[in-house]
Amino acid sequence: MTDLTFWTNPRSRGAIVRWMLEEVGATYDTVMVDFGPSMRTPEFLALNPMGKVPVIRHDAHVVTECAAICAYLAQAFPQARLDPAPGEAGAYFRWLFFGAGPLEAAVTNKALGLTPPPDRRGMVGYGDFDTAVSALEQRVAQSPYLAGERFTAADVYTGSQIGWGLTFGTLPDRPAFRDYWARISARPAHARAAALDAALLAEVPA
């Protein structure tokens, strides 16, 4: 056993954490968790009371929520240089948590057909879908990476949201998004993570 264990399902947001684990070069054990009863066992709920993957345990630390896991791994493995460079911390935290907050809420609500009325937009963190998408588009058009000049954990997390959005049509197909996704998805760690998840998915009964 290593000191880092990763609970996941290849059909989940665990793909984001898999990419991050490959980026930091960690040695880790993978535990496949089926959807349904396997996520409601007392043993798994002791790890994550929400009953969902991904989850990591690193030494004595249990971490859930993809953005939190990415931020944690960036700090736990500083040699990977996935924390922000000096002077880029503000942008790093801004866009990491933009992905976890306004962007995810905007995309999910739109997929569910939930649109806040104009007089209630101030009650939701993203205002409206078009505003959130345009803010993100502006950032990836003006900077090679979300934090600035260097790839960071913010690109793994929020960048994954862009990749999925282009693949599944939950984000508009805009040149700035396509260029940015082509740039970050070409990283070797992304290819390794995708191959590992594909192999794990092949083991899952249809």
N, C-alpha and C positions, 0 to 999 in steps of 0.2 A: 504493500500500500504506500502511496505517496502521501504527502501532507496536504494535497489539494484534491478535492473530489467535486465532480461536476454532475449534477442531476439534470437531465434534459429529455426532450423528445424532438426528433428531427423536424416535426411539423409545427414547431413552436418558435417563440422568440429566443429559444435556446441557441438558435443559429447565430444570433448576435454575440452571445457570450463565447460560443465556440471560436468565432473569428478573433475575439479579443484574447482568448487563451493562446491561440496560435501566434498572434502578434507579440505577446510578451514572452513567448518561448517557454512557457511553464510545462513542467511534467505533471500530468494529472490523470486521475482515474475518472472514467465516464460511467454513469449509472443511467440506463435507459428507464424511463418511467412512462407507462402506458396512460393514456387519458382514461378518466373514469375512476373506478374503485381504487386503483393503485395510488392515485393522488389523494385519497381520503383515508388512508391507513393511519393509525396513531403514530407510527414511526415517521411517515412523511410529514404529517401535520406538525410534528414536533420540530421539524426543520422549517417548514413554511405553513403557518396557520391558514394562509390563503388557499392552500391546496393546488398550487400551480408550479410549473417550472418556468425558467431555470432557477437553480439554487447552486451556490458553491459553498463548500466548507474549506477554509484555509487555516490549518492549525486549529485554533479554538474559535475562529471567527466564522459565523454563518452569515452569508449575505444573499439577499433576494433583490428583485427589481433590476432590470437590465442596466439602466443608467447607473445605478449604485454599484453594481458589480463591475462595470467598465471603469468607473472612477476608482474603485477600490484596487482593482488589478493594476491600474496605471501607477498607483502609489506603492503597491506591494512589490512591483518589479520595475524599479526606476531605471534599470539598465536598458529597458526597451524604449525609453524616452517618449512615452506616450502621454505624459503630463505636459502642460503647456510650457513653452519657452518663456524666459523672462520678458515681461511686457505683454504677454498674450493670455494671462490668466483670466482677465475679465471676459474676453471673447470666448474663451474655452468654456467657462462655467455658463455663460449666457446661452450658447448654442447647444451645449449638452442638455441643459434643462429645458430649453425651448423644445427640443425633440421629445422629452419626456412629459412635458406639460401641454402647452398650447397646440403643438403640431399633432400629437397623438389624439388629443381631445377633438380637434377640428376634423381630422380624418375619420375617426370613429363615428362621430355624430353625423357626418355627412353620409357615411355608409349605411347608417341606421335610419336615414331620412329625418334626422332631428336638426332643425334649423332655428336658432334663436330669433325671435321677432326683433325688428330694428330697435324698438324701445327697450329691449332687455339685453342687448349685446354687451353692455357693461357688466353684466352678472357672470359672464363666462370669460375665462382667461384668454381666449383667443379672439374674441370679438366676433369675427365671422371667418369662414373658410378662406375666402379670397385674400383677406388681409394677412392671414397666417402664411399662406402659400407665397404670396408676393414678398413678404419679409424674408423668407428663407431663400427664395430665388435671388433676391438682391444680394444676399450674403455670398452665395456660391458663385455669383457672377463677378464679384469684386475681389475675391480672395481665393487662392488655390485650395486652401483648407479652411475649415470653420474657425479655428483659433487664429489663423494667420498663415505664416509661411511653412509651418510644419504639421504633418499628419499627427493627430492625437486621438485619444479615446473618444472625443466628441465626434470625430469622423466615423468611428466604428459604430457608435450608437445612432446618432442622428442621420449619418450617411446611409445606414441600413434602412432607415425609414424611407429615404429617397429611393433606394434601389427597389424596395418592395412596392412603393407607390408607382414607379414606372412599370414594373412587371405586371401588377394587378390592376392598374388603372385607377388607383385611389388618389394619385397626384396627377396633375396635368403634364402632358409630355412637352416639356419646354427645353430648348437647347442648353440653357445653363444647367439644368438638372442632369441632362444626358452627358454633358461634358464632365461634370463633377463626378458622376457615378462611374463613368469610364475610367477616370483617373484613379479613384480609390479602389475600385473592384479589381484592378489589374495587379494589386499587391499579391505577392506569393502567399502570404498568410491567409488571404481570403480564399485563394484556390485550394489550399490545404484544408481549410475548415469546410468548404463546400464538399470536397471529396470525402472527408470523414463523415459528414452528415449523410451524404448519399449512400455510403456503405452501411451506416446504421439503419437508414430507412429501408434498405434492401432486406434487412433482417426482420422488419416489422411485418406481421401478417396483414394482407390487404383488407 
